[in-house]
Amino acid sequence: MPSVVGVLNVLLYISDGRTLKDKRQVLRSLLDRLDNRLNVSVAEVGRNDNRNSAEIAIACVANQATHVHKVLDAALRTIKSEPRVVVENHQIEIL
């Protein structure tokens, strides 16, 4: 049975990012929530040294594309519900 891999890349603006420490605190909280609630792999993949901006990636593996879409859509909703971040751009890739 073939595996379906989905990746959600999200560019974020972090309003509470006065320092890199502030940014990392916001991101750690968000990434832990995504991991715990949705059982996905998450990581900061870009803009590591910018205190107000971050690029994160969320990956999901399943045996059906519909399930991958549901999980990644739920991840995007979770990110958008975080009041300390603004989604500037996002892209979903299904492999």
N, C-alpha and C positions, 0 to 999 in steps of 0.2 A: 504494500500500500504506500503510495507516495506521500511525502511530507510536504506541508505548505508552511513557508516561512514568511512572516510579515514584519516589516520594520516601519516604525513611525519616527520620523525626524521632526523635532520641534525647536524653533528658535524662540527664545523667551526674553522678555524685558523684565527685570527684577526691580520693582519700585523701592524695596527696602535695602537695596544694595549700596550702603554707604561705604562699606569696606568689603574686602574679599571674604573675611570671616562672616559677615552678615549674609553675603551671597551664598556661601557654602552651607550656612545653617538653614536657609530657606530651601535650597536644593536638596539637602540631605533629608529634610522632613518630607518633601514632595516625592523624592525617589523611593524612600522607605515605604511611603503610603502606597505607591503604585505597585511595588514589589509584593507587599503584604496582601493587598486587596485583590490584585489581578493575577498574581503568580507569573509575572513577566520579568524579563531581564532588562535592566535600565542602567544607563551610564551617561555621564557628561562627556560629550565627544568633541566639543569645540568651545572657543571663546573662554578658555579656562582662566585667563588673567584679566578679564574685563569684569569689573565689579557690578555692572548693571545689565549684563547680557550673558546668556548661556545657550548652548546648543545641546540638547539631550536626544538620545535614541532609545526607543523601546522596542524590544523584539519579542515575538510570539511565534511558537511552533505548534502546529496542530495537523490533523489529517483532513480538515475541511477548510476551504477558503472562507466560507461564511462565518465560521467560528473565529478565525483570525481577524476578520473585519469587525466582528462584534467586540472582541477584546480590545483592539486598537482604538475603536470608537469610544469605548468606555474609558480608556486611558486618556484620550483627548478631553473628554468631558471632565474627568477628575482634575486634569491640569487646569482647565478653564475655570473650575470652581475654586481654585486657590486664589484668594484676594491679593496676595503679594506678588503675583506674576501676571504678565500679559502675553498672550500668544501672538507673536508677530508674524509667524509663518509656520506652516506644517506641510508635511508630505508623507503619504503612505505608499510603500512599495510592497507588493506581494510577489514572492519568488516561488 
